[in-house]
C-alpha cells in the first residue's frame, strides 16, 4: 500500500546513506531517517499511541520534528500539528478539539509553555524530549516496527486553520492528499535527486509539509532545515548547504527584496514555490537574485495547492493553471460559473480520489457548508483569464465594499510594498455611514514617512476609488505564524489613525 511511511521506506531503500536532511543539529541519511522513524513508531505504540489515536506534535524546526512526525505516521496515528507560536487557550484549543490522547513536545517548548499546557495534560500520554540525541537514543531502545500497511485514503493529519474569522477548524487530510501534492510539486518544479529544498517556514504548516517534505519523499532530493527565516543569513545559508529551491508564503519575497537591494547571484538557488508574491516583487526576485518564483494558489483544505505556474505554462502575475488531478472554477454568489475576467469565489473539486480534505475534524456543519453543491468553497476571490490562468484577488471576507466597488486589499498592498520607504503594509476596511466601508492603509515605514505621502504614492497607481481615506503608521503588522495578516486586530486598532479626507 502507498502511504507516507512506505514512501520514506522506499527512498531509504533506494538512497541508503545519501543525506536526506541537512541541519545545524546534525544531518540525517535516508536510511537513518527511516530507521529512527520505525523505532520511534515502536516506542510510541508501546506507550499506547496506535492506529486511530490522535497524537499532538509540538516542536520547532529541526530533524527531530521529521523523525517524530514520521514515527507517529508509521504508528498509524493521526498527527495533530500544533503551532509552536501559540500560547494560552489558543494552544489548548488544538489539543482539546482534536481529542488528542498524546502530546510529543520538545523540552524547550514544554518548559516555556508548561503553565499553558497544564490544564489539558491530565489523561494525556506525555513525551518530552530534549533534542535529537534524546529522541534518537530513546528510539534505539526499541526494535524497528514494520513499515505501515495502510491505504492512501486513511486519515493521517489534522492541521488547524489560522482562525482569523472564528475558531480554528481542524483540516483532516489523508496520506494520498500529501503524496499527490508531492508528486505535483516535483513535476511543477522539475525536482531531481540533486536538488536541495530549503525549509525555514514552520514545519507544523502545510506549506513545508506538503511542498517540501512530500516532494523529497517523491524524488529523493534533500531537505535543508533552518530554524526560521533570516534575511541577513539567507544567501549564506543557501551557499553553505547548497540549497537550490525554497518554499515561501506571504511577504517572504517582499522582505528579501526590500532588505537586500543589491544584486546577489552567487548562490545555488534557481527557483522557489509558494503563494502571496506581489507583482511588484516578482520581477525583482528574478532580475536581482536570478530566482524564478513559481506562484501558486492553495490552502490546507485542497491538498496543498491546486493551481501553479509551471515552466511550460507560466504567466506573470497569475497563480497559474490547475493541477491535472483537480478541477478549479470561479463561481458567483449563486454557485454559477462566471466567464473569464469576472471575479468570483474560487471553488475546487477532485478528479482523483483523496486529493483534497476528508473534512473538518468534528465539525460536520463547517464541512457541509464548505462543500455545498459538490464543490469545496475556498472563501477566496479570484478570476480566470481567457487562457485558463487564475488570478488571486484575496479572501472574499476581506474584500472591501466601498460604495458600489469591490476592492481587493491585496491589490493596494502590492503597490504599497513597491514604495522604497515602506517596509510592510496592510489594507483593511473600516465602517463608514455613507460608503458602507472605507479604506485604511496600515504602514510600517523604513524611516520618516508622512501619512499623506502614502496616499500620494498610490494616486495614479491605483484607481481613485482605491485611495485610502485613513493611514496609520505602526511599528509592526500583526501576522500569524504562517504570515497571514491579522486584519481584525488592525481594524480594531484606532491609535494614531490619520483621516486624510475628513467630512463635516
C-alpha angles and dihedrals in degrees: 000000000000114000138136094272094048090049090057090048091050093052091046090054091048102038100031113169094008112120113263099173130033116194143144089248091060136291125269126213120216092251093049093048091052095043094048091047092052091047090047088051089056091049093049093048090050087058092052100265105133146133112328096018124114117231123188119217121202114179142128125242106294139111090268088068091058093047094047092044095050090042090057091045091053091050088062094245125138106245116225105204107210123205106244091207095063124102137182119359092352089064095042092049094068093050093047099040094047090050089229114188095192139036123203108191139172109244096234089057092042093055092045094048100030096116090049092049099044096085092059102037097086109108094008124122100237121203115180119184130188098214142293097321092052096044093046094045092053090047092052090059087073133065111244117267120236114266111274113270101207137131121250090245093065115110114254110160145042115190120175124230117235093258095219092151101032143334112335116262121221109233110213113207133176132224094263093055088059095043094046090053090051092051093048093045091051090052095045093051097034089236117191133181092266092061122101119203115210114217119195098144113095112279092225088071128091093236099067094031094055105023098041113019096038090047089053090050089050098048109019093241118145132255125225108205118204124180093234142327113299112182093190092052097034101105093033088057091048091053095043095051099030094239114182101175138028137183124229144186135189116345100351094114092042089054091052095049095042094050100035105054098165126081111266116185104141094099136090099240113115105164145011136196134210145088136275101050109151115228089238089059099040095073097047091050089058098039100039101035104022090235122136114218113216098204115200142172121236151122137196092265096059098052098272103300137002106186128037145162111256127193091252095040108038127149124178113239095016131100091229135239130315123278113252093243097056138051119225126192140165117233136190123230090279092054094253121138115255125214123256113287093030119111120231143132119308111236130184139195130174126252090192127045122267098008097123134038123310088217142282109304113254091346109103093164094057091044091052095046093050093048101046118148089015094289126106107238109215099192088230126121123228146138137216126228123222091271096055099259114142123223119202115222102177139264112327088226090053095052110117113228106203112173105311095336127099107210127194112218087207092065093055093042093055091055093047091052089060090065108103091219096052119085097179138358144184133185124209140172123252125190118264126185094216106033097030090233135020130200125254120189114204112198139187106205127208090220136329112354128165116221090232089057089061092057092041090055091054093046106103093011096073131026116277092250089061095058110115119242091200131046125188124188114210137168095232140017106225112236138172120247087268093054097256112149113247094226097173091060090051092049091052095047108089098165114129096356112161120209106214096184109032126187132216 
